[in-house]
Amino acid sequence: MLDKKHYVNGQINHELVGDKLTYFFKNGKVKTKGTFINGLMEGEWLFYRETGQLWQIGNFKNSKKNVSIIRYNRNDHVEYQETFENDKIIKK
């Protein structure tokens, strides 16, 4: 997961500070950020569009979807929400 460190244009691809992992778009804006422990996604992760707009909020346990995923449309309204347990949908 943490292989390529920079884009061709020199922009950093990702940064791990303590247990906080942040991925960036080529334009330097944040793409994804969240807690990364022992090589796995944990807790709340935020996903953004290349414009910087919040796109999705997800919760993970051992890199599997856990609790809920909320996706927003380009007008900042909830597009859909799903509830997960161990990466399996239990409510849509």
Helices and strands as residue ranges (DSSP letters): E 14-17, E 20-24, E 30-37, E 40-48, E 54-61, E 64-72, E 78-85, E 88-91
